[in-house]
Amino acid sequence: MINRLLVLLCLLSVSTLGYAQQDPFFSHFALNPLQYNAGWIGAEQSGYVTLQHRSQWLGYPQGEAPTTQHLTFAIPFIDKKISGAALNIVNDSQGPFRRFEAKVGIGYNHQLRTGTLSFGLMPGVMSQSIDGNLIPVNPDDPAIPDNGQSELQPNLDAGVLFTHRNGYYVGIGFNNLLAPDFSFGAEGQNVIERSYALSGGIEYELTKDIDIIPSVILRTDLNTYTIDFGALAYFKDKMWGGITYRLEESANILLGYNLLKDNALKLGYSFEYVLQNQEAKQATSHELFVRFNLPNIILGGKKPVYTPRFIH
């Protein structure tokens, strides 16, 4: 199993880097994969709610530092053709610019001999607005309106996921498939590019009490790329910590603890430090992660066990 992950890491690492990120992204990508791959809808054993808050580049000298909030709510449907439903809400603030996105999705699972193949579809809407008090450096820039404006556009995400019975997964998310245009009258000046997220992970039992869970994700708009990879370690399924690295940019330290019966409540924190190109951004970012499993919200029969345990 470890050999499979090493092969995946090598394949991803030969790609060109420097992805100009338009979608917000979180350090806890391995703990809430539904944020980048709709294929995870219905792929877990119970319903759950996840809340995340990210404060990025604190002390950013050119205005308000970016902040992002993300809410995920998912419910599996057992013994049904439709495997589950989910809600994704994202609120992103970058100085005078605001983005809000809400999507509702459905999933479908197909059982294979060696695991489960999952599909997900998430239609929704995205809005962007610009503060009317914005003072542009170039007032003649056609992409910047004269006063505050807001636009609403439809959008669509999709995803495919394979989870193996031995504990590893690989998937790809197709995001912003409608390429919504927020140009405020200047057509084509601010298009949200279609993007793709290829991810993989595996659980490895190091000792009786310690599990190591490496994971990797490649994001691309087919012009530029970025790669995040790292690992989490669980001690007796209670305490957890790890490190992730964004190639040619930053490193993250993650810490967390599981509470309540059956570890239903997961609390996490991450500290990110920019290692390269600090002249363009402040060095530190902080992120909070909360997840609560809803074991009683399972619709349609007896629940199976077919997903990697580290998602629990």
Secondary structure, DSSP 8 states (H G I E B T S, - for coil): -HHHHHHHHHHHHTS-------S---TTTTT-GGGT-GGGTT-SSSEEEEEEEEE-STT-TTSS--EEEEEEEEEEBTTSSS-EEEEEEEEEEETTEEEEEEEEEEEEEEE-SSEEEEEEEEEEEEEEEE-TT---SSTT-TTS-SS-EEEEEEEEEEEEEEEETTSEEEEEEEE-TT--B--TTSTTSSB---EEEEEEEE-EE-SSSEEEEEEEEEEE-SS-EEEEEEEEEEETTTEEEEEEEETTTEEEEEEEEEESGGG-EEEEEEEEEE-S-GGGS-SEEEEEEEEEEETT--BSS-----S-GGG-
